[in-house]
Amino acid sequence: MFSVTTLETTTNSTLVIEECTDNANCTIYEKCLFSQCVDACTRVNNGDLEFCNSINSYCTLRDHDGTCKCAGYYEGDPYKGCTKKANIPSEDFMSGN
C-alpha cells in the first residue's frame, strides 16, 4: 500500500517522501528501492545510490526499469562517466558517421 511521509526542513518547507512496497506504487519513471520511489535509472553500488546522469550517458525506461548506457561513440561506466572510444577518426566522430 502507498503511503506518504512528510518531514519538516529547517526552512519550514515540507519534504514529501513517497514510500512503496513495489513498483506499482511509483510513477512509470520510478522504481521501488528500499521502500522509496526513486528514479528508475538509479542503481545500488556497494550500498550507495548512483544515478544515470554522467556526461555522454542516457537512460531508457521500460516497465519501471531503467537502462543506463553510454551514447554513440562513447564507452565506460555510464554512472560515472563515458569517454570517447579509441580508434574513431575525428571526422567520423564529429559527423556522427
Secondary structure as UniProt FT lines:
FT   STRAND          3..8
FT   TURN            10..11
FT   STRAND          14..19
FT   HELIX           23..25
FT   TURN            28..29
FT   STRAND          30..33
FT   TURN            34..35
FT   STRAND          36..39
FT   TURN            40..41
FT   STRAND          43..45
FT   TURN            46..47
FT   STRAND          48..50
FT   TURN            55..56
FT   STRAND          57..62
FT   TURN            63..64
FT   STRAND          65..70
FT   TURN            72..73
FT   STRAND          74..77
FT   TURN            78..80
FT   STRAND          81..84
FT   TURN            86..87
FT   HELIX           90..95
//
